[in-house]
């Protein structure tokens, strides 16, 4: 089961229910699903497919969620990275995960552009406009529960971030547990 199937299901069941509130702006599940689908198409235009690594260097917010879920939707592996990481940290992560595409903002790229970025395809999240009216009935790529959904980097005490691979089943388990705990 692809983790993003849960978002698609919710968008069909309660399309107008709030999914995300970011900077005072409310995004319904239908809005979120349309944006995820459009972002998935943008990734596919850059030849991203199942199993490819998508390095996402975006601040917390709806843009991050859209591209994170878009990568997972098309069967790619989301590799979220803090925009605050320094060059040596990014180089270690890139050397480890070998991203097929980098999703970031144009302003971050202008300030932090280093030679490694030229080796990858770049998608500027802040320069893509999504059609907010288009109804999208796109399929979610079918994957096994054990397939990787994301690689999350964190520190384990040796000075460089280490990647922890989370499967689709890991994401489903965490989301369902959290929703039960929060009584959603």
C-alpha positions in Angstrom: 0.0 0.0 0.0 1.3 3.4 -1.0 1.1 5.7 2.1 -0.3 8.5 -0.1 -3.4 6.4 -0.8 -4.6 7.5 2.6 -4.6 11.2 1.4 -6.3 10.3 -1.8 -8.9 8.4 0.1 -9.5 11.3 2.5 -9.7 13.7 -0.4 -12.6 11.6 -1.9 -14.3 11.1 1.5 -14.2 14.6 2.8 -12.8 16.9 0.0 -13.7 20.2 1.7 -12.3 19.2 5.2 -9.2 21.1 6.2 -6.0 19.1 5.6 -3.3 21.7 6.3 -3.2 25.2 7.7 -0.1 27.1 6.7 0.6 30.8 7.5 -3.1 31.3 8.1 -4.1 29.7 4.8 -6.3 26.6 4.9 -5.9 23.9 2.3 -8.7 21.3 2.0 -8.0 17.7 1.2 -9.1 18.2 -2.3 -6.7 21.2 -2.7 -3.9 19.2 -1.2 -4.6 16.2 -3.4 -4.6 18.4 -6.6 -1.3 19.9 -5.6 0.3 16.6 -4.8 -0.9 15.2 -8.1 0.4 18.2 -10.0 3.8 18.1 -8.2 4.0 14.4 -9.0 3.5 15.2 -12.7 6.3 17.8 -12.4 8.6 15.2 -11.0 7.8 12.8 -13.7 8.5 15.5 -16.4 12.0 15.3 -14.9 12.2 11.6 -15.4 11.6 10.7 -11.8 10.1 7.2 -11.4 9.7 4.4 -8.9 12.7 4.0 -6.6 14.4 7.3 -7.6 15.6 9.6 -4.7 14.1 13.1 -4.5 16.1 15.4 -2.3 13.7 18.0 -0.9 15.3 21.1 0.6 12.3 23.2 1.7 11.2 24.8 4.9 8.4 23.3 6.9 5.1 24.2 5.3 2.6 23.2 2.7 5.2 23.2 -0.2 7.3 20.7 1.7 4.2 18.4 2.3 3.2 18.7 -1.4 6.6 17.6 -2.8 7.2 15.0 0.0 3.9 13.3 -0.8 4.3 13.8 -4.5 7.5 11.8 -4.5 5.9 9.0 -2.5 2.8 9.1 -4.7 4.8 8.2 -7.8 6.8 5.5 -6.1 9.9 7.6 -5.6 11.7 8.0 -2.3 11.4 11.3 -0.5 14.7 12.6 1.1 13.7 15.6 3.2 16.6 17.8 4.3 16.6 20.9 6.5 17.4 24.1 4.5 19.6 25.0 7.5 22.1 22.2 6.8 25.6 23.4 5.8 27.4 22.4 2.7 29.5 19.6 4.4 26.2 18.0 5.7 24.5 18.3 2.4 27.5 16.8 0.6 27.5 13.8 3.0 23.8 13.3 2.4 24.1 13.6 -1.4 27.0 11.3 -1.5 25.0 8.7 0.5 21.6 8.9 -1.3 22.6 10.0 -4.8 19.5 12.0 -5.6 17.9 12.0 -9.0 16.4 15.4 -8.6 16.6 18.2 -6.1 13.4 20.2 -5.1 14.1 23.5 -3.4 13.3 27.2 -3.6 15.0 29.6 -6.0 16.1 31.9 -3.2 17.7 29.0 -1.3 19.5 27.9 -4.5 20.8 31.4 -5.1 22.3 31.7 -1.6 23.5 28.1 -1.3 24.4 27.0 -4.8 27.4 24.7 -4.7 28.9 22.6 -7.4 27.0 19.4 -6.4 23.7 20.9 -7.4 24.7 21.0 -11.0 25.0 17.3 -11.1 21.3 16.9 -10.4 18.1 18.1 -12.0 16.7 21.0 -10.1 13.0 21.8 -9.6 12.2 25.1 -8.0 9.0 24.6 -5.9 8.3 28.3 -5.7 8.2 28.7 -9.5 5.6 26.0 -10.2 2.0 27.1 -10.4 -0.7 24.4 -9.9 -4.1 24.5 -11.5 -6.3 24.8 -8.4 -9.5 24.0 -10.3 -8.4 20.9 -12.1 -10.1 17.7 -10.8 -7.5 15.0 -10.6 -8.3 11.3 -10.6 -4.8 10.1 -10.8 -3.7 6.7 -9.6 -1.2 6.3 -6.9 1.7 4.0 -7.8 1.2 0.6 -6.2 4.1 -0.4 -3.9 4.6 -3.0 -1.3 4.4 -2.0 2.4 8.1 -2.8 2.7 9.1 -0.5 -0.2 11.1 2.6 0.9 9.0 5.8 1.1 11.6 8.2 2.6 15.1 8.4 3.8 15.3 10.7 6.9 18.7 12.0 8.0 19.6 12.7 11.6 22.7 12.8 13.7 23.9 9.8 15.7 26.9 11.4 17.4 29.7 11.1 14.9 29.4 14.5 13.3 27.6 13.6 10.1 23.9 12.9 9.5 22.9 9.2 8.9 19.9 8.1 6.8 17.1 6.0 8.2 15.0 4.4 5.5 11.3 4.3 6.4 8.9 2.1 4.4 5.3 2.8 3.4 4.2 0.5 6.2 6.3 2.5 8.7 4.5 5.7 7.5 1.0 4.1 7.7 1.7 2.7 11.2 3.0 6.1 12.5 0.2 8.1 11.0 -2.5 5.7 12.2 -1.0 5.6 15.7 -0.7 9.3 15.9 -4.3 9.8 14.7 -5.5 7.4 17.4 -3.4 9.1 20.1 -4.7 12.5 19.1 -8.2 11.2 18.7 -8.6 12.3 15.1 
